[in-house]
Amino acid sequence: MDKLFVFSRGEPVEKDGPLVRIYSPDLLTNTKGVCGRPADAGCGADQWEQRDKESTERLLESARQRLRLWNIGEAQIAELEKTRKPQELMTLHSPFKGIVQNLGWTGTAGDARGSFG
């Protein structure tokens, strides 16, 4: 965890508001999966055999799905695809407006010894 945006129980959060910025080697690998496709995978279709295009699309959709499992939003995934720049840090956003019930983190931001619990 790199940075917390929510600090205590009872704190209000807005839909799509930032919760936490994280670093994970697995997350970095998944952002590379979205960004690392061939530059013309969506264009110049005549240059790709159908089999290669389908394989590339399956790999891309798999990388998208892994990011969704991290609760990375569709807008963030689209931005990764647009910029084609893998991100070492990603901010997780609240899926809805509400009140924090439990942080589930012991330790401080940037403290590798902390844990979710």
PyMOL commands that set and color helices and strands:
alter all, ss='L'
color gray80, all
select helices_A, chain A and resi 25-35+45-47+50-69+74-83
alter helices_A, ss='H'
color red, helices_A
select strands_A, chain A and resi 3-4+12-13+18-23+89-93+98-99+105-106+115-116
alter strands_A, ss='S'
color yellow, strands_A
deselect
rebuild
show_as cartoon
